[in-house]
Amino acid sequence: MKSVISATALALLITPVLPTIVCAQSSVATSADAAFTLPALPYAANALEPAIDAETMTIHHDRHHKAYVDTLNKALNETPALKGKSLAELLASAGSLPMVVRNNAGGHWNHSFFWQSLTPPAQSGKPSAALAKAIADQWGSLDAFKAEFKKAGTGRFGSGWAWLIVGKDGKLAITSTPNQDNPLMDVAEVKGTPILGNDLWEHAYYLKYQNKRADYLDAFWQVVNWKAVSDRYAEAIKM
Ligand SMILES: [Fe+2]
């Protein structure tokens, strides 16, 4: 089973057609009512310690992500015109969706992507040669890129996400979105293909880091799955 899903593949999920794509459970429809399902974490809840603690991971996945999936399914069931739409279709038309669908479709996609962006510290690795070169071309060094990414994370007021994307010009860019929006949405200020994202909601870090978002943003690098990010980059520059 494929353990890493590219942003492209995730964005292209076609609800009733594709089989299991995201780790142990499918993120796509498995029943006649085309409901979305919660994907399992691709590692144990304590696998990201000490950067991200087990209790945070458990609550984040089992309660928060599950709530996005459940609320999305409920909203779609109550909106017949949207039933059967893929996640990609929903994101691409986010600006015209009821807010409950936009928020929870985004929440489901963002978290599915996030789990796949992380890995135990011993397996974090490093960017591929191609990605390392692109980062160096854009920011001068990996450390300089990390500093800019952190700036996007600390600069986001309230809840949201920080992203590393590949733009339509094939270049890397750092951006941030509010709430559960993402760069695949038609409403995004800066659009592109995400290859890395970090959850800036307090539910992602508050138990361990309290109000110290900057410390969480620093610890995040310990558990970035550079293999996944590099694979996504390789896919994205083909587009
Ligand atoms: Fe979250």
Residues whose N, C-alpha, C, O or C-beta is under 5 A from the ligand:
A	BS01	LIG	D199 W201 A204
